[in-house]
Amino acid sequence: MNRPACASHDTKLAPVSDLRLEAPGANVPAQSNEFALDTARAARVKAVAREFAGSFLTIDIHNPEFDRLLRQITSIGNEEVRKLADQARLTLSRNTIRERAVAAINTQLARLRQILDELTPGEDLIKPKKFLGLFPRANQIASYFDRYRNSEADIEAALSTMVESRDLLLRDNVAISGHRALSRPLLEGLAEAIGMCASLDERFEKLSAQLDKSDPAKAQKLRTSALFEVRQRHGDLLTQMAVSQQSYAMLGMIETNNLDLVKGIDRASSTTIAALQTAVVAAQTLANQNLVLDRINGVRSAASSLIDRSGAATADGNHQIDLTGSEAARQVASLRSAFADVVTSVDSLEHQQLSALRSL
């Protein structure tokens, strides 16, 4: 802000003629303790206010210099208010990007949830069935993995979109962090400006009372001009502080929600890949089939930025396993458990979405 020389970080007070008032602040109830002035800054603000208010006593009320000093009162905190407004506009400009990312996550969650419901194997996967109780039906396992193969592209597309949304949220957090870093010193300056107004209010009140007998005309002028302007400016700055603090806190909340959503995407994607790997093992175990592993690799690459499953055990495409019926049942149970984990992760991410919306 255009600080008066006496409100700078050095302790030497500038002469009144050099005073360019655009002030610091003191503790007022409307301010958060996060931006309250420490004792040294509050004392310096009071000193500046005392000197500035005292300058009105030496100037005739008809002197143009009197009006010039009044205009300085109306400029208190102007720079902070302007820059905070600019920061708010920049923040709002990113809302569309963030909303698009969150909307995409919601859409893909619903899509993935539907696919999972369709693919979760039932208890009867390895039980042979007969049409009309007489004729053997098509192999249940082969039919199941046909559905699985047909869903691979949809799963890959859903994961890829969620990866893109995840990256958008991470970039949004970088921008939010920058906005908050720039806003903090502005809010501290605004706190000083509010404190300056409070100190000037107190000082002009005392000076007017002192002048009531010796110079009633000047006392009246101080009340109707200087004191009036200070109180009006004080109210404006308190309103600006309240709005700006809410915006600052909101950005912190959005940043936290973004991180929670990113973690949820990581979990949902990780468990989806785990379920796909289990499906490959089960396919080889139950039907001695080999799903085309490059399809799985396509899904894996779509989520490669999300997980590192270096220790995960997967079926080797050239390794065939011949297992007993009891082992086959165990593999079906394992597959069912894997998809249950995915459903839990997807539901958890969906719950996080709703919680984020409520908190905002």
C-alpha positions in Angstrom: 0.0 0.0 0.0 1.0 3.7 -0.3 2.2 3.7 3.3 2.9 7.0 5.1 6.6 7.3 5.8 5.9 7.0 9.5 4.2 3.7 9.0 7.2 2.0 7.4 9.2 -0.6 9.2 11.8 1.9 10.5 11.0 3.7 13.7 11.8 7.2 12.7 8.6 9.3 12.2 8.5 11.5 9.1 7.5 15.2 9.4 3.8 15.9 9.0 4.4 17.7 5.7 5.8 14.4 4.2 2.9 12.3 5.6 1.1 10.3 2.9 -1.6 8.6 4.9 -2.5 5.1 3.9 -2.4 3.4 7.0 -1.7 0.5 9.3 -4.0 -1.0 11.8 -4.9 -2.0 15.4 -6.9 -4.8 17.0 -10.6 -4.5 16.3 -13.2 -7.1 17.2 -14.1 -7.7 13.5 -10.6 -8.9 12.7 -9.3 -12.5 13.1 -6.5 -12.9 15.6 -4.5 -14.4 12.7 -3.9 -10.8 11.4 -3.9 -8.9 14.7 -1.1 -6.4 15.2 1.6 -7.2 17.6 2.4 -4.6 20.4 5.2 -2.9 18.5 3.2 -2.4 15.3 0.2 -1.2 17.2 2.3 1.4 19.1 3.8 2.6 15.8 0.3 3.0 14.3 -0.9 5.0 17.2 2.1 7.3 16.9 1.4 7.9 13.2 -2.2 8.6 13.9 -1.4 11.0 16.7 1.0 12.9 14.5 -1.4 13.0 11.5 -4.4 14.1 13.5 -2.3 16.8 15.2 -1.5 18.3 11.9 -5.1 19.5 11.5 -4.6 21.8 14.5 -2.0 23.9 12.8 -4.0 24.4 9.6 -6.9 26.9 9.1 -10.1 25.1 8.1 -10.3 27.3 5.0 -6.8 26.4 3.9 -6.7 24.0 0.8 -4.2 22.0 2.8 -7.0 21.0 5.2 -9.0 19.4 2.4 -5.8 17.7 1.1 -5.3 16.0 4.4 -9.0 15.0 4.4 -8.5 13.3 1.1 -5.6 11.3 2.5 -8.1 9.8 5.0 -10.2 8.5 2.2 -7.2 6.8 0.7 -6.3 4.7 3.7 -5.9 1.1 2.7 -6.6 1.8 -1.0 -3.7 -0.3 -2.3 -4.6 -3.3 -0.2 -8.3 -3.1 -1.2 -7.4 -2.9 -4.9 -4.9 -5.8 -4.8 -7.2 -8.0 -2.8 -9.9 -7.4 -5.3 -7.5 -8.4 -8.1 -6.6 -11.6 -6.2 -10.3 -12.3 -5.8 -10.9 -11.9 -9.5 -8.0 -14.3 -10.3 -9.4 -16.8 -7.9 -12.9 -16.7 -9.4 -11.4 -17.1 -12.8 -10.2 -20.6 -11.8 -13.6 -21.7 -10.5 -14.7 -22.9 -13.9 -11.6 -25.1 -14.2 -12.1 -26.6 -10.8 -15.9 -27.2 -11.3 -15.1 -28.9 -14.6 -12.7 -31.2 -12.9 -15.1 -32.1 -10.1 -18.0 -32.6 -12.5 -15.8 -35.0 -14.5 -14.9 -36.9 -11.4 -18.6 -37.2 -10.5 -19.5 -38.5 -14.0 -16.7 -41.1 -14.0 -17.5 -42.3 -10.5 -21.0 -43.0 -11.6 -19.8 -44.7 -14.7 -17.2 -46.8 -12.8 -19.7 -47.7 -10.1 -22.1 -49.0 -12.8 -19.4 -51.1 -14.4 -18.3 -52.6 -11.1 -21.9 -53.5 -10.3 -22.1 -55.4 -13.6 -18.7 -57.1 -13.2 -18.7 -58.1 -9.6 -18.9 -61.9 -9.8 -21.8 -63.7 -8.1 -21.7 -66.8 -5.9 -22.7 -69.0 -8.8 -19.9 -68.1 -11.1 -18.3 -71.6 -11.0 -21.6 -73.5 -10.6 -22.7 -75.1 -13.9 -26.2 -74.2 -15.0 -28.5 -76.0 -17.5 -31.1 -74.5 -19.7 -34.5 -75.8 -18.6 -32.6 -78.1 -16.3 -31.5 -80.3 -19.2 -29.0 -78.7 -21.5 -25.7 -77.3 -20.4 -25.5 -73.5 -20.7 -22.5 -71.7 -22.1 -19.5 -71.7 -19.7 -20.3 -69.2 -16.9 -16.7 -68.2 -16.5 -16.2 -67.6 -20.2 -19.4 -65.5 -20.3 -18.2 -63.5 -17.3 -14.9 -62.6 -18.8 -16.5 -61.7 -22.1 -18.4 -59.1 -20.1 -15.1 -58.1 -18.5 -13.3 -57.7 -21.9 -16.2 -55.7 -23.2 -15.9 -53.3 -20.3 -12.1 -52.8 -20.5 -12.3 -49.8 -22.8 -14.9 -48.1 -20.5 -12.8 -48.7 -17.4 -9.7 -47.3 -19.2 -11.6 -44.2 -20.3 -13.0 -43.6 -16.8 -9.6 -43.9 -15.2 -7.9 -41.7 -17.8 -10.5 -38.9 -17.2 -10.0 -39.2 -13.5 -6.3 -38.9 -14.0 -6.8 -35.7 -16.0 -9.2 -34.3 -13.3 -6.6 -35.2 -10.6 -3.9 -33.2 -12.4 -6.3 -30.2 -12.7 -7.0 -30.3 -9.0 -3.2 -30.4 -8.2 -2.6 -27.5 -10.6 -5.5 -25.6 -8.9 -3.8 -26.2 -5.5 -0.6 -24.7 -6.8 -2.5 -21.6 -7.9 -4.4 -21.4 -4.6 -1.2 -21.6 -2.7 0.2 -18.7 -4.7 -3.0 -16.6 -4.1 -2.9 -17.2 -0.4 0.8 -16.3 -0.2 0.1 -13.0 -2.0 -3.0 -12.2 0.0 -1.5 -12.7 3.4 0.7 -9.5 3.4 -2.2 -7.6 1.9 -4.4 -8.7 4.8 -1.8 -7.7 7.3 -1.6 -4.3 5.6 -5.4 -4.0 5.7 -5.3 -4.8 9.4 -2.9 -1.9 9.9 -5.2 0.4 7.9 -8.1 -0.6 10.1 -6.0 0.1 13.2 -5.0 3.5 11.8 -8.7 4.4 11.4 -9.5 3.3 14.9 -6.6 5.4 16.3 -7.6 8.4 14.2 -11.2 8.1 15.4 -10.1 8.2 19.0 -7.7 11.1 18.4 -10.1 13.3 16.5 -12.7 12.7 19.1 -10.3 14.0 21.8 -9.1 17.0 19.7 -12.7 18.0 19.0 -13.6 18.0 22.6 -10.5 20.0 23.4 -11.4 22.6 20.8 -15.1 23.0 21.8 -14.3 26.0 24.0 -11.3 27.6 22.4 -12.3 27.2 18.7 -15.8 25.8 18.3 -15.9 26.3 14.6 -12.8 24.2 14.1 -14.1 21.6 16.5 -17.3 21.3 14.5 -15.3 21.1 11.2 -13.2 18.3 12.6 -16.3 16.3 13.6 -18.2 16.8 10.4 -15.3 16.3 8.1 -12.2 14.5 9.5 -14.1 12.4 12.1 -16.9 11.6 9.7 -14.5 10.5 6.9 -12.4 8.4 9.4 -15.5 6.5 10.6 -16.9 6.0 7.2 -13.5 4.7 6.0 -13.2 2.5 9.0 -16.5 0.8 8.3 -15.6 0.2 4.7 -12.3 -1.4 5.6 -13.8 -3.6 8.2 -16.3 -4.8 5.6 -13.4 -5.4 3.2 -11.5 -7.3 5.9 -14.4 -9.6 6.7 -14.9 -10.4 3.0 -11.2 -10.9 2.3 -10.7 -13.1 5.4 -13.6 -15.3 4.3 -12.1 -15.6 0.9 -8.7 -16.5 2.4 -10.2 -19.1 4.6 -12.3 -20.5 1.7 -9.2 -20.9 -0.4 -7.6 -23.0 2.4 -10.7 -25.1 2.6 -10.8 -25.7 -1.2 -7.1 -26.6 -1.1 -7.8 -29.2 1.6 -10.8 -30.6 -0.3 -8.8 -30.8 -3.5 -6.1 -32.8 -1.7 -8.7 -35.1 -0.2 -10.3 -35.7 -3.7 -6.8 -36.5 -5.2 -6.2 -39.1 -2.5 -9.6 -40.5 -3.2 -8.9 -40.8 -6.9 -5.6 -42.5 -6.0 -7.3 -45.0 -3.8 -10.1 -45.7 -6.3 -7.7 -46.1 -9.2 -5.3 -48.2 -7.2 -7.9 -50.7 -6.1 -9.4 -50.8 -9.7 -6.0 -51.8 -11.1 -5.7 -54.4 -8.3 -9.1 -55.9 -9.2 -8.1 -56.0 -12.9 -4.9 -57.9 -12.0 -6.9 -60.3 -9.9 -9.3 -60.8 -12.8 -6.3 -61.8 -15.0 -5.2 -64.4 -12.5 -8.7 -65.7 -12.1 -9.2 -65.9 -15.8 -6.1 -68.1 -16.2 -7.0 -70.1 -13.1 -10.6 -70.8 -13.8 -10.8 -71.2 -17.5 -7.2 -71.5 -18.6 -7.7 -68.4 -20.6 -5.3 -65.6 -21.4 -6.9 -62.2 -21.6 -4.9 -60.0 -23.9 -2.5 -58.5 -21.4 -1.7 -55.4 -23.5 -5.3 -54.3 -22.8 -4.6 -54.4 -19.1 -1.3 -52.6 -19.7 -3.3 -49.9 -21.4 -5.4 -49.4 -18.3 -2.3 -49.6 -16.2 -0.6 -46.9 -18.2 -3.7 -44.7 -17.8 -3.2 -44.9 -14.1 0.6 -45.1 -14.0 0.8 -41.6 -12.5 -1.4 -42.7 -9.7 0.1 -45.9 -8.3 3.2 -47.8 -7.9 2.5 -51.4 -7.6 6.1 -52.6 -8.0 5.5 -55.4 -5.5 2.2 -56.6 -6.8 1.9 -60.2 -7.9 0.4 -60.6 -11.3 -0.1 -63.6 -13.6 2.6 -64.1 -16.1 1.1 -64.4 -19.6 3.1 -67.5 -20.3 2.5 -69.3 -17.0 -0.5 -71.6 -17.1 -2.0 -72.9 -13.8 -4.2 -75.9 -13.5 -6.0 -75.8 -10.2 -8.6 -78.0 -8.4 -12.2 -77.0 -8.0 -11.6 -75.8 -4.4 -8.8 -73.5 -5.6 -11.1 -72.2 -8.3 -13.7 -71.3 -5.7 -11.0 -69.5 -3.7 -10.0 -67.5 -6.8 -13.6 -66.5 -7.4 -13.8 -65.3 -3.8 -10.6 -63.4 -4.3 -12.0 -61.8 -7.4 -15.2 -60.9 -5.6 -13.2 -59.4 -2.7 -11.1 -57.3 -5.1 -14.2 -55.8 -6.7 -15.7 -55.2 -3.3 -12.6 -53.2 -2.5 -13.0 -51.1 -5.6 -16.7 -50.4 -4.8 -15.6 -49.3 -1.3 -13.0 -46.9 -2.7 -15.4 -45.5 -5.2 -18.1 -45.0 -2.6 -15.6 -43.4 -0.3 -14.5 -41.0 -3.0 -18.2 -40.2 -3.8 -18.7 -39.5 0.0 -15.7 -37.2 0.0 -17.2 -35.3 -2.9 -20.5 -34.8 -1.0 -18.6 -33.8 2.2 -16.5 -31.2 0.2 -19.7 -29.7 -1.2 -21.3 -29.5 2.3 -18.2 -27.9 3.8 -18.1 -25.2 1.1 
